[in-house]
Amino acid sequence: MARIVLTNVQVTVGAVDLSDHVASVTLSTTYDVLETTAFAGGNVPAAAKTRIAGLADNSVTLEFHQDFAAGEVEQTIYPLLGTTAAVAIKPNTSAPIGADNPAYTFDALISEWTPLNGAVGELATASVTWPVSGAITKDVTP
Amino acid sequence: MEYIVTSSKKVCGKVNGEKLTQDDIISVGGSVEHLLASGHIKKAGQTPKAVKEEPKEEPQVLKDEPEAFAFNNFNYEQGDK
């Protein structure tokens, strides 16, 4: 299996492909860890902690290049603030969906937005972390 | 209902000028209202809004004593109270 260099990730928010204004993407999943350690109850004494997984907690972090032009980033994201929007991420835009190019889809809560961020001479960017509402669906079906 | 992509971005995988349906949008979790409001799509068959210049109408001049009529009407309403 080849290592991949991210050059052509597809990011769509609310069905709009914003890939050409996204500089980085992080999709993460963590599970609550629930400890289940108990006394052995007469058998072998407990020697180590035991644990099970609780609920999954997913989030996506994106770094946008801000753009106020018609139909661009600001006009797409700003109206979605405070709502959930469908987000789809695929490692390679031009390659078909498959085991080596899975598509991740989920509903993200558009909980934050930074319309303007940057110092003099810098590129205006917006880095956001949106919690995922519900599960992430991984599609590997071509 | 059919829509046409007006955005420079791909919408539901369609590029500017291509048609898509409400089902296409809903199937990927999109919102028709959001896409219309943010200018990514428009209703098919809808022409772009042109700025129409309304024909200038000449101000109507009431020949039958307009000021007197308004005055009388005002007085009539006042009198009712």
gemmi code that builds the backbone of each chain (N, CA, C; Angstrom):
import gemmi

chains = {
    "A": [
        ("MET", (0.846, -1.200, 0.000), (0.000, 0.000, 0.000), (0.875, 1.241, 0.000)),
        ("ALA", (0.558, 2.095, -0.892), (1.403, 3.289, -1.037), (1.012, 4.355, -0.024)),
        ("ARG", (1.989, 5.074, 0.396), (1.712, 6.252, 1.216), (1.046, 7.298, 0.317)),
        ("ILE", (0.297, 8.184, 0.923), (-0.357, 9.191, 0.073), (0.065, 10.591, 0.495)),
        ("VAL", (0.205, 11.397, -0.498), (0.454, 12.827, -0.283), (-0.845, 13.545, -0.637)),
        ("LEU", (-1.337, 14.326, 0.277), (-2.621, 14.987, 0.048), (-2.449, 16.196, -0.868)),
        ("THR", (-2.974, 16.070, -2.054), (-2.897, 17.188, -3.002), (-4.243, 17.503, -3.625)),
        ("ASN", (-5.183, 16.580, -3.459), (-6.432, 16.721, -4.213), (-7.629, 16.247, -3.391)),
        ("VAL", (-7.625, 16.615, -2.112), (-8.715, 16.189, -1.235), (-9.995, 16.939, -1.623)),
        ("GLN", (-11.082, 16.210, -1.610), (-12.365, 16.835, -1.920), (-13.126, 17.115, -0.628)),
        ("VAL", (-13.533, 18.343, -0.465), (-14.317, 18.740, 0.717), (-15.576, 19.446, 0.232)),
        ("THR", (-16.720, 18.858, 0.513), (-17.975, 19.531, 0.179), (-18.740, 19.823, 1.464)),
        ("VAL", (-19.293, 21.001, 1.508), (-20.098, 21.431, 2.657), (-21.459, 21.859, 2.137)),
        ("GLY", (-22.500, 21.214, 2.628), (-23.844, 21.548, 2.149), (-23.978, 21.342, 0.657)),
        ("ALA", (-23.337, 20.315, 0.135), (-23.385, 19.931, -1.290), (-22.539, 20.824, -2.183)),
        ("VAL", (-21.841, 21.810, -1.604), (-21.009, 22.717, -2.396), (-19.536, 22.315, -2.242)),
        ("ASP", (-18.883, 22.130, -3.339), (-17.482, 21.706, -3.339), (-16.577, 22.908, -3.064)),
        ("LEU", (-16.007, 22.946, -1.874), (-15.142, 24.069, -1.490), (-13.667, 23.673, -1.476)),
        ("SER", (-13.345, 22.572, -2.128), (-11.989, 22.012, -2.068), (-10.904, 23.029, -2.418)),
        ("ASP", (-11.167, 23.874, -3.409), (-10.114, 24.799, -3.846), (-9.902, 25.960, -2.885)),
        ("HIS", (-10.655, 25.967, -1.770), (-10.439, 26.980, -0.739), (-10.177, 26.334, 0.623)),
        ("VAL", (-9.809, 25.068, 0.613), (-9.493, 24.362, 1.866), (-8.018, 23.962, 1.826)),
        ("ALA", (-7.303, 24.351, 2.880), (-5.863, 24.082, 2.912), (-5.513, 22.893, 3.787)),
        ("SER", (-6.361, 22.574, 4.727), (-6.073, 21.394, 5.546), (-7.367, 20.812, 6.094)),
        ("VAL", (-7.330, 19.532, 6.334), (-8.503, 18.830, 6.832), (-8.072, 17.774, 7.836)),
        ("THR", (-8.823, 17.693, 8.924), (-8.585, 16.666, 9.933), (-9.923, 16.094, 10.350)),
        ("LEU", (-10.085, 14.838, 10.129), (-11.315, 14.157, 10.537), (-10.944, 13.209, 11.662)),
        ("SER", (-11.546, 13.402, 12.815), (-11.121, 12.575, 13.951), (-12.306, 11.928, 14.654)),
        ("THR", (-12.029, 10.780, 15.180), (-13.021, 10.020, 15.935), (-12.385, 9.534, 17.234)),
        ("THR", (-13.058, 9.791, 18.329), (-12.605, 9.228, 19.603), (-13.803, 8.593, 20.291)),
        ("TYR", (-13.514, 7.617, 21.096), (-14.572, 6.971, 21.865), (-14.383, 7.277, 23.345)),
        ("ASP", (-15.469, 7.503, 24.032), (-15.387, 7.584, 25.489), (-14.875, 6.246, 26.001)),
        ("VAL", (-14.002, 6.320, 26.992), (-13.455, 5.091, 27.562), (-14.113, 4.870, 28.917)),
        ("LEU", (-14.821, 3.762, 29.060), (-15.542, 3.461, 30.294), (-14.823, 2.333, 31.022)),
        ("GLU", (-14.458, 2.628, 32.251), (-13.729, 1.605, 33.006), (-14.704, 0.588, 33.584)),
        ("THR", (-14.333, -0.647, 33.483), (-15.202, -1.736, 33.961), (-14.519, -2.612, 35.003)),
        ("THR", (-13.424, -2.093, 35.530), (-12.678, -2.887, 36.509), (-13.546, -3.178, 37.739)),
        ("ALA", (-13.523, -4.412, 38.162), (-14.310, -4.788, 39.339), (-13.549, -5.836, 40.133)),
        ("PHE", (-14.044, -6.065, 41.323), (-13.449, -7.160, 42.094), (-13.714, -8.473, 41.367)),
        ("ALA", (-12.853, -9.376, 41.564), (-12.979, -10.637, 40.824), (-14.153, -11.465, 41.326)),
        ("GLY", (-14.588, -11.208, 42.529), (-15.739, -11.944, 43.052), (-15.406, -13.373, 43.425)),
        ("GLY", (-14.239, -13.573, 44.014), (-13.890, -14.914, 44.474), (-13.002, -15.691, 43.528)),
        ("ASN", (-12.962, -15.276, 42.299), (-12.072, -15.973, 41.366), (-10.692, -15.319, 41.406)),
        ("VAL", (-10.091, -15.190, 40.258), (-8.766, -14.569, 40.202), (-8.903, -13.079, 40.507)),
        ("PRO", (-8.134, -12.545, 41.440), (-8.247, -11.128, 41.773), (-7.950, -10.245, 40.566)),
        ("ALA", (-8.552, -9.084, 40.567), (-8.308, -8.135, 39.477), (-6.844, -7.735, 39.475)),
        ("ALA", (-6.207, -7.838, 38.320), (-4.788, -7.509, 38.214), (-4.564, -6.281, 37.340)),
        ("ALA", (-5.519, -5.992, 36.539), (-5.364, -4.829, 35.637), (-6.741, -4.233, 35.360)),
        ("LYS", (-6.725, -2.983, 35.036), (-8.002, -2.325, 34.734), (-8.583, -2.864, 33.426)),
        ("THR", (-9.880, -2.932, 33.390), (-10.550, -3.311, 32.140), (-11.418, -2.151, 31.680)),
        ("ARG", (-11.615, -2.093, 30.414), (-12.340, -0.947, 29.856), (-13.170, -1.382, 28.660)),
        ("ILE", (-14.224, -0.611, 28.410), (-14.975, -0.773, 27.156), (-15.173, 0.613, 26.524)),
        ("ALA", (-15.510, 0.585, 25.272), (-15.731, 1.850, 24.557), (-17.152, 2.335, 24.792)),
        ("GLY", (-17.275, 3.621, 24.991), (-18.598, 4.227, 25.124), (-19.033, 4.824, 23.800)),
        ("LEU", (-19.530, 6.015, 23.858), (-20.019, 6.668, 22.651), (-18.872, 7.283, 21.837)),
        ("ALA", (-19.048, 7.267, 20.551), (-18.062, 7.900, 19.676), (-18.295, 9.411, 19.659)),
        ("ASP", (-17.210, 10.136, 19.530), (-17.289, 11.592, 19.437), (-16.448, 12.012, 18.235)),
        ("ASN", (-17.134, 12.500, 17.206), (-16.440, 12.815, 15.954), (-16.377, 14.320, 15.733)),
        ("SER", (-15.338, 14.737, 15.061), (-15.244, 16.155, 14.713), (-14.410, 16.313, 13.443)),
        ("VAL", (-14.586, 17.449, 12.829), (-13.795, 17.754, 11.635), (-13.195, 19.142, 11.801)),
        ("THR", (-11.920, 19.247, 11.466), (-11.238, 20.539, 11.510), (-10.815, 20.913, 10.094)),
        ("LEU", (-11.192, 22.111, 9.697), (-10.891, 22.561, 8.338), (-10.241, 23.936, 8.396)),
        ("GLU", (-9.307, 24.146, 7.504), (-8.748, 25.490, 7.359), (-9.134, 26.016, 5.987)),
        ("PHE", (-9.961, 27.053, 6.012), (-10.448, 27.657, 4.772), (-9.608, 28.876, 4.400)),
        ("HIS", (-9.526, 29.116, 3.125), (-9.054, 30.402, 2.639), (-10.302, 31.256, 2.444)),
        ("GLN", (-10.351, 32.335, 3.144), (-11.560, 33.149, 3.099), (-11.732, 33.784, 1.726)),
        ("ASP", (-12.972, 33.877, 1.306), (-13.292, 34.493, 0.008), (-14.712, 35.042, 0.098)),
        ("PHE", (-14.846, 36.332, -0.100), (-16.160, 36.968, 0.026), (-16.898, 37.081, -1.306)),
        ("ALA", (-16.304, 36.586, -2.379), (-16.937, 36.705, -3.700), (-18.217, 35.879, -3.758)),
        ("ALA", (-19.032, 36.191, -4.753), (-20.321, 35.496, -4.905), (-20.106, 33.996, -5.046)),
        ("GLY", (-20.869, 33.248, -4.267), (-20.824, 31.792, -4.366), (-19.577, 31.162, -3.772)),
        ("GLU", (-18.789, 31.945, -3.058), (-17.550, 31.390, -2.501), (-17.738, 31.037, -1.023)),
        ("VAL", (-16.637, 31.005, -0.305), (-16.631, 30.432, 1.044), (-17.594, 31.145, 1.994)),
        ("GLU", (-17.463, 32.458, 2.089), (-18.287, 33.195, 3.045), (-19.779, 33.022, 2.762)),
        ("GLN", (-20.138, 33.157, 1.505), (-21.568, 33.050, 1.148), (-22.095, 31.633, 1.344)),
        ("THR", (-21.199, 30.671, 1.365), (-21.635, 29.285, 1.557), (-21.742, 28.936, 3.033)),
        ("ILE", (-20.759, 29.333, 3.802), (-20.700, 28.910, 5.208), (-21.567, 29.780, 6.120)),
        ("TYR", (-21.519, 31.079, 5.919), (-22.178, 31.983, 6.872), (-23.657, 31.663, 7.096)),
        ("PRO", (-24.431, 31.388, 6.029), (-25.854, 31.075, 6.260), (-26.074, 29.757, 7.003)),
        ("LEU", (-25.038, 28.929, 7.070), (-25.191, 27.628, 7.723), (-24.883, 27.676, 9.215)),
        ("LEU", (-24.383, 28.810, 9.678), (-24.006, 28.911, 11.095), (-25.171, 28.547, 12.006)),
        ("GLY", (-24.887, 27.694, 12.961), (-25.908, 27.277, 13.919), (-26.784, 26.144, 13.424)),
        ("THR", (-26.497, 25.641, 12.251), (-27.277, 24.521, 11.712), (-26.344, 23.330, 11.462)),
        ("THR", (-26.952, 22.211, 11.144), (-26.122, 21.082, 10.725), (-26.108, 21.042, 9.204)),
        ("ALA", (-24.961, 20.685, 8.666), (-24.815, 20.618, 7.212), (-24.102, 19.323, 6.850)),
        ("ALA", (-24.493, 18.792, 5.725), (-23.838, 17.573, 5.242), (-22.430, 17.914, 4.764)),
        ("VAL", (-21.470, 17.148, 5.228), (-20.082, 17.337, 4.813), (-19.586, 16.020, 4.225)),
        ("ALA", (-18.881, 16.115, 3.132), (-18.302, 14.922, 2.513), (-16.829, 15.177, 2.247)),
        ("ILE", (-16.014, 14.177, 2.578), (-14.568, 14.305, 2.397), (-14.052, 13.054, 1.697)),
        ("LYS", (-13.263, 13.288, 0.670), (-12.683, 12.174, -0.079), (-11.211, 12.488, -0.309)),
        ("PRO", (-10.311, 11.553, -0.043), (-8.871, 11.841, -0.158), (-8.443, 12.296, -1.543)),
        ("ASN", (-9.049, 11.718, -2.572), (-8.648, 12.080, -3.927), (-9.895, 12.384, -4.758)),
        ("THR", (-10.016, 13.641, -5.145), (-11.197, 14.078, -5.893), (-11.390, 13.295, -7.183)),
        ("SER", (-10.318, 13.111, -7.917), (-10.446, 12.574, -9.269), (-10.531, 11.054, -9.315)),
        ("ALA", (-10.166, 10.401, -8.218), (-10.215, 8.930, -8.219), (-11.588, 8.455, -7.763)),
        ("PRO", (-12.021, 7.320, -8.279), (-13.320, 6.796, -7.852), (-13.289, 6.324, -6.402)),
        ("ILE", (-14.467, 6.318, -5.815), (-14.564, 5.829, -4.431), (-14.205, 4.347, -4.410)),
        ("GLY", (-13.433, 3.969, -3.428), (-13.033, 2.573, -3.288), (-12.294, 2.398, -1.978)),
        ("ALA", (-11.798, 1.217, -1.740), (-11.085, 0.948, -0.496), (-9.858, 1.846, -0.361)),
        ("ASP", (-9.266, 2.225, -1.505), (-8.090, 3.080, -1.466), (-8.441, 4.563, -1.595)),
        ("ASN", (-9.716, 4.852, -1.672), (-10.166, 6.250, -1.742), (-11.564, 6.365, -1.124)),
        ("PRO", (-11.635, 6.132, 0.173), (-12.956, 6.102, 0.809), (-13.578, 7.493, 0.917)),
        ("ALA", (-14.888, 7.530, 0.853), (-15.614, 8.789, 1.037), (-16.230, 8.789, 2.433)),
        ("TYR", (-15.995, 9.848, 3.160), (-16.553, 9.995, 4.507), (-17.650, 11.050, 4.446)),
        ("THR", (-18.818, 10.680, 4.879), (-19.927, 11.648, 4.897), (-20.525, 11.708, 6.295)),
        ("PHE", (-20.954, 12.869, 6.655), (-21.507, 13.075, 8.001), (-22.191, 14.432, 8.074)),
        ("ASP", (-22.935, 14.625, 9.143), (-23.561, 15.925, 9.398), (-22.731, 16.664, 10.447)),
        ("ALA", (-22.254, 17.820, 10.085), (-21.464, 18.615, 11.028), (-22.300, 19.777, 11.543)),
        ("LEU", (-22.136, 20.046, 12.811), (-22.786, 21.219, 13.389), (-21.888, 22.428, 13.135)),
        ("ILE", (-22.383, 23.341, 12.338), (-21.572, 24.520, 11.985), (-21.612, 25.465, 13.176)),
        ("SER", (-20.775, 25.158, 14.122), (-20.850, 25.816, 15.423), (-19.948, 27.027, 15.534)),
        ("GLU", (-19.040, 27.182, 14.623), (-18.143, 28.347, 14.703), (-17.717, 28.778, 13.314)),
        ("TRP", (-17.371, 30.045, 13.207), (-16.900, 30.602, 11.948), (-16.106, 31.856, 12.257)),
        ("THR", (-15.049, 32.054, 11.545), (-14.228, 33.245, 11.722), (-14.180, 33.976, 10.395)),
        ("PRO", (-15.104, 34.910, 10.187), (-15.153, 35.568, 8.886), (-13.859, 36.272, 8.505)),
        ("LEU", (-13.192, 36.818, 9.500), (-11.965, 37.546, 9.192), (-10.886, 37.194, 10.207)),
        ("ASN", (-9.753, 36.774, 9.692), (-8.663, 36.353, 10.563), (-7.352, 36.515, 9.808)),
        ("GLY", (-6.435, 37.226, 10.402), (-5.139, 37.389, 9.767), (-4.530, 38.731, 10.077)),
        ("ALA", (-3.205, 38.785, 9.975), (-2.480, 40.022, 10.227), (-2.112, 40.673, 8.895)),
        ("VAL", (-1.521, 41.808, 8.989), (-1.155, 42.545, 7.778), (-0.243, 41.695, 6.891)),
        ("GLY", (-0.586, 41.634, 5.655), (0.225, 40.888, 4.697), (-0.042, 39.404, 4.658)),
        ("GLU", (-0.920, 38.937, 5.525), (-1.195, 37.500, 5.579), (-2.438, 37.152, 4.765)),
        ("LEU", (-2.520, 35.884, 4.450), (-3.711, 35.376, 3.776), (-4.845, 35.282, 4.795)),
        ("ALA", (-6.016, 35.719, 4.408), (-7.171, 35.613, 5.310), (-7.641, 34.159, 5.337)),
        ("THR", (-7.610, 33.591, 6.502), (-8.000, 32.184, 6.637), (-9.030, 32.041, 7.740)),
        ("ALA", (-9.687, 30.923, 7.736), (-10.643, 30.604, 8.805), (-10.435, 29.151, 9.173)),
        ("SER", (-9.966, 28.943, 10.394), (-9.756, 27.583, 10.879), (-10.892, 27.233, 11.830)),
        ("VAL", (-11.588, 26.157, 11.523), (-12.757, 25.800, 12.325), (-12.706, 24.329, 12.718)),
        ("THR", (-13.291, 24.051, 13.873), (-13.495, 22.669, 14.284), (-14.971, 22.496, 14.555)),
        ("TRP", (-15.585, 21.665, 13.760), (-17.018, 21.443, 13.885), (-17.285, 20.056, 14.443)),
        ("PRO", (-18.085, 19.966, 15.499), (-18.463, 18.651, 15.995), (-19.400, 17.956, 15.018)),
        ("VAL", (-19.256, 16.674, 14.929), (-20.120, 15.890, 14.045), (-21.353, 15.465, 14.829)),
        ("SER", (-22.489, 15.603, 14.199), (-23.736, 15.157, 14.825), (-24.068, 13.772, 14.270)),
        ("GLY", (-23.887, 12.783, 15.110), (-24.151, 11.417, 14.655), (-22.890, 10.721, 14.182)),
        ("ALA", (-23.102, 9.679, 13.444), (-21.977, 8.843, 13.021), (-21.390, 9.322, 11.703)),
        ("ILE", (-20.176, 8.906, 11.454), (-19.533, 9.144, 10.161), (-19.749, 7.897, 9.310)),
        ("THR", (-20.184, 8.112, 8.087), (-20.375, 6.983, 7.170), (-19.166, 6.890, 6.249)),
        ("LYS", (-18.565, 5.722, 6.232), (-17.414, 5.495, 5.350), (-17.870, 4.642, 4.181)),
        ("ASP", (-17.751, 5.203, 2.991), (-18.201, 4.504, 1.794), (-17.007, 4.067, 0.975)),
        ("VAL", (-16.896, 2.775, 0.729), (-15.800, 2.250, -0.089), (-16.331, 1.549, -1.343)),
        ("THR", (-17.639, 1.722, -1.563), (-18.268, 1.067, -2.712), (-18.023, 1.868, -3.990)),
        ("PRO", (-17.347, 1.280, -4.949), (-17.068, 2.032, -6.184), (-18.360, 2.423, -6.901)),
    ],
    "B": [
        ("MET", (-38.907, 19.459, -9.214), (-38.376, 20.799, -9.479), (-36.919, 20.689, -9.935)),
        ("GLU", (-36.600, 21.393, -10.995), (-35.236, 21.373, -11.525), (-34.525, 22.692, -11.258)),
        ("TYR", (-33.233, 22.570, -11.074), (-32.415, 23.746, -10.804), (-31.192, 23.736, -11.716)),
        ("ILE", (-30.605, 24.887, -11.883), (-29.396, 25.013, -12.694), (-28.281, 25.567, -11.806)),
        ("VAL", (-27.118, 24.968, -11.919), (-25.981, 25.433, -11.133), (-25.499, 26.776, -11.699)),
        ("THR", (-25.436, 27.763, -10.831), (-24.965, 29.096, -11.232), (-23.637, 29.428, -10.560)),
        ("SER", (-23.175, 28.509, -9.726), (-21.988, 28.749, -8.926), (-20.719, 28.434, -9.700)),
        ("SER", (-19.632, 29.045, -9.260), (-18.329, 28.676, -9.811), (-17.844, 27.380, -9.170)),
        ("LYS", (-18.538, 26.967, -8.108), (-18.198, 25.713, -7.411), (-19.069, 24.583, -7.937)),
        ("LYS", (-18.573, 23.372, -7.752), (-19.416, 22.225, -8.062), (-20.485, 22.089, -6.987)),
        ("VAL", (-21.690, 21.847, -7.432), (-22.800, 21.623, -6.506), (-23.368, 20.246, -6.808)),
        ("CYS", (-23.344, 19.384, -5.820), (-23.759, 17.983, -6.008), (-22.985, 17.361, -7.173)),
        ("GLY", (-21.765, 17.770, -7.350), (-20.941, 17.217, -8.416), (-21.209, 17.807, -9.783)),
        ("LYS", (-22.114, 18.764, -9.872), (-22.445, 19.375, -11.167), (-21.768, 20.745, -11.265)),
        ("VAL", (-21.385, 21.071, -12.495), (-20.705, 22.347, -12.710), (-21.681, 23.398, -13.237)),
        ("ASN", (-21.201, 24.596, -13.308), (-22.007, 25.737, -13.742), (-22.739, 25.445, -15.052)),
        ("GLY", (-24.042, 25.668, -15.030), (-24.853, 25.471, -16.235), (-25.539, 24.125, -16.295)),
        ("GLU", (-25.085, 23.173, -15.483), (-25.712, 21.849, -15.496), (-26.969, 21.856, -14.634)),
        ("LYS", (-27.884, 20.970, -15.009), (-29.144, 20.874, -14.269), (-29.041, 19.845, -13.154)),
        ("LEU", (-29.791, 20.088, -12.107), (-29.916, 19.103, -11.048), (-31.314, 19.202, -10.458)),
        ("THR", (-31.732, 18.141, -9.825), (-33.077, 18.117, -9.275), (-33.031, 18.267, -7.755)),
        ("GLN", (-34.212, 18.474, -7.205), (-34.317, 18.569, -5.746), (-33.831, 17.277, -5.099)),
        ("ASP", (-34.131, 16.151, -5.746), (-33.699, 14.857, -5.211), (-32.171, 14.748, -5.188)),
        ("ASP", (-31.529, 15.290, -6.235), (-30.059, 15.272, -6.266), (-29.502, 15.987, -5.035)),
        ("ILE", (-30.107, 17.113, -4.720), (-29.617, 17.935, -3.610), (-29.877, 17.245, -2.279)),
        ("ILE", (-31.083, 16.747, -2.130), (-31.453, 16.113, -0.859), (-30.646, 14.838, -0.635)),
        ("SER", (-30.362, 14.125, -1.706), (-29.656, 12.849, -1.562), (-28.242, 13.014, -0.994)),
        ("VAL", (-27.661, 14.201, -1.159), (-26.329, 14.422, -0.589), (-26.402, 15.278, 0.676)),
        ("GLY", (-27.617, 15.451, 1.170), (-27.785, 16.176, 2.427), (-27.797, 17.681, 2.269)),
        ("GLY", (-27.938, 18.160, 1.047), (-27.954, 19.600, 0.829), (-29.323, 20.204, 1.084)),
        ("SER", (-29.364, 21.511, 1.094), (-30.603, 22.235, 1.319), (-30.850, 23.149, 0.127)),
        ("VAL", (-32.005, 22.967, -0.502), (-32.355, 23.797, -1.669), (-32.377, 25.270, -1.270)),
        ("GLU", (-32.975, 25.545, -0.112), (-33.103, 26.934, 0.339), (-31.717, 27.578, 0.508)),
        ("HIS", (-30.818, 26.817, 1.121), (-29.477, 27.343, 1.348), (-28.758, 27.601, 0.027)),
        ("LEU", (-28.882, 26.670, -0.896), (-28.180, 26.812, -2.173), (-28.758, 27.954, -3.009)),
        ("LEU", (-30.074, 28.135, -2.925), (-30.694, 29.256, -3.636), (-30.256, 30.583, -3.015)),
        ("ALA", (-30.314, 30.617, -1.676), (-29.993, 31.859, -0.969), (-28.536, 32.255, -1.152)),
        ("SER", (-27.659, 31.271, -1.237), (-26.238, 31.592, -1.351), (-25.797, 31.708, -2.812)),
        ("GLY", (-26.750, 31.632, -3.729), (-26.449, 31.904, -5.129), (-25.757, 30.781, -5.872)),
        ("HIS", (-25.851, 29.571, -5.352), (-25.196, 28.448, -6.035), (-26.075, 27.842, -7.120)),
        ("ILE", (-27.373, 27.964, -6.962), (-28.297, 27.421, -7.961), (-29.421, 28.426, -8.206)),
        ("LYS", (-30.131, 28.207, -9.303), (-31.367, 28.965, -9.542), (-32.387, 27.997, -10.119)),
        ("LYS", (-33.637, 28.377, -10.051), (-34.680, 27.527, -10.606), (-34.534, 27.455, -12.121)),
        ("ALA", (-34.694, 26.257, -12.658), (-34.591, 26.094, -14.106), (-35.694, 26.892, -14.787)),
        ("GLY", (-35.329, 27.544, -15.872), (-36.317, 28.346, -16.600), (-36.417, 29.761, -16.099)),
        ("GLN", (-35.731, 30.019, -15.004), (-35.786, 31.370, -14.431), (-34.723, 32.227, -15.101)),
        ("THR", (-35.134, 33.336, -15.637), (-34.164, 34.223, -16.275), (-33.500, 35.081, -15.217)),
        ("PRO", (-32.254, 35.448, -15.477), (-31.578, 36.294, -14.496), (-32.339, 37.596, -14.289)),
        ("LYS", (-32.318, 38.039, -13.056), (-33.053, 39.261, -12.746), (-32.417, 40.449, -13.439)),
        ("ALA", (-33.169, 41.063, -14.326), (-32.664, 42.257, -14.995), (-33.218, 43.481, -14.278)),
        ("VAL", (-32.418, 44.481, -14.262), (-32.878, 45.704, -13.605), (-33.760, 46.443, -14.593)),
        ("LYS", (-35.031, 46.378, -14.356), (-35.983, 47.022, -15.256), (-36.175, 48.468, -14.864)),
        ("GLU", (-36.109, 49.278, -15.906), (-36.352, 50.682, -15.628), (-37.840, 50.937, -15.818)),
        ("GLU", (-38.453, 51.315, -14.766), (-39.888, 51.577, -14.848), (-40.137, 52.792, -15.733)),
        ("PRO", (-41.124, 52.686, -16.599), (-41.445, 53.863, -17.419), (-41.888, 55.017, -16.530)),
        ("LYS", (-41.308, 56.126, -16.859), (-41.621, 57.280, -16.020), (-43.025, 57.779, -16.339)),
        ("GLU", (-43.804, 57.859, -15.321), (-45.172, 58.341, -15.527), (-45.237, 59.818, -15.194)),
        ("GLU", (-45.963, 60.463, -16.014), (-46.168, 61.872, -15.740), (-47.025, 62.002, -14.479)),
        ("PRO", (-46.652, 62.892, -13.620), (-47.477, 63.058, -12.420), (-48.911, 63.413, -12.787)),
        ("GLN", (-49.822, 62.685, -12.200), (-51.216, 62.911, -12.540), (-51.705, 64.232, -11.935)),
        ("VAL", (-52.321, 64.947, -12.786), (-52.868, 66.219, -12.307), (-54.373, 66.076, -12.248)),
        ("LEU", (-54.872, 66.132, -11.083), (-56.326, 66.051, -10.959), (-56.925, 67.407, -11.299)),
        ("LYS", (-57.775, 67.302, -12.242), (-58.312, 68.567, -12.743), (-59.472, 69.080, -11.892)),
        ("ASP", (-60.102, 68.141, -11.204), (-61.301, 68.572, -10.476), (-60.955, 69.004, -9.048)),
        ("GLU", (-60.329, 70.079, -8.976), (-60.009, 70.676, -7.685), (-59.418, 69.668, -6.700)),
        ("PRO", (-58.245, 69.135, -6.994), (-57.678, 68.085, -6.133), (-57.437, 68.552, -4.706)),
        ("GLU", (-56.897, 69.732, -4.589), (-56.575, 70.199, -3.243), (-57.839, 70.412, -2.433)),
        ("ALA", (-58.811, 70.914, -3.099), (-60.063, 71.153, -2.393), (-60.674, 69.833, -1.955)),
        ("PHE", (-60.543, 68.784, -2.815), (-61.107, 67.475, -2.491), (-60.410, 66.885, -1.266)),
        ("ALA", (-59.064, 66.964, -1.301), (-58.305, 66.409, -0.180), (-58.653, 67.140, 1.098)),
        ("PHE", (-58.789, 68.372, 0.975), (-59.087, 69.181, 2.151), (-60.456, 68.815, 2.726)),
        ("ASN", (-61.386, 68.671, 1.811), (-62.732, 68.333, 2.262), (-62.785, 66.951, 2.903)),
        ("ASN", (-62.039, 66.032, 2.258), (-62.011, 64.666, 2.777), (-61.435, 64.646, 4.184)),
        ("PHE", (-60.371, 65.387, 4.361), (-59.729, 65.458, 5.667), (-60.721, 65.993, 6.702)),
        ("ASN", (-61.397, 67.027, 6.290), (-62.362, 67.619, 7.207), (-63.495, 66.654, 7.548)),
        ("TYR", (-63.825, 65.844, 6.527), (-64.917, 64.893, 6.737), (-64.527, 63.838, 7.778)),
        ("GLU", (-63.266, 63.356, 7.646), (-62.805, 62.345, 8.602), (-62.698, 62.924, 10.003)),
        ("GLN", (-62.212, 64.113, 10.042), (-62.100, 64.752, 11.338), (-63.465, 64.905, 11.980)),
        ("GLY", (-64.405, 65.219, 11.137), (-65.745, 65.448, 11.647), (-66.392, 64.191, 12.178)),
        ("ASP", (-65.972, 63.057, 11.644), (-66.538, 61.787, 12.099), (-66.167, 61.464, 13.539)),
        ("LYS", (-65.008, 61.936, 13.919), (-64.492, 61.516, 15.220), (-65.196, 62.225, 16.362)),
    ],
}
model = gemmi.Model(1)
for chain_id, residues in chains.items():
    chain = gemmi.Chain(chain_id)
    for i, (resn, *xyz) in enumerate(residues, 1):
        res = gemmi.Residue()
        res.name, res.seqid = resn, gemmi.SeqId(i, " ")
        for name, pos in zip(("N", "CA", "C"), xyz):
            atom = gemmi.Atom()
            atom.name, atom.element = name, gemmi.Element(name[0])
            atom.pos, atom.b_iso = gemmi.Position(*pos), 0.0
            res.add_atom(atom)
        chain.add_residue(res)
    model.add_chain(chain)
structure = gemmi.Structure()
structure.add_model(model)
structure.setup_entities()
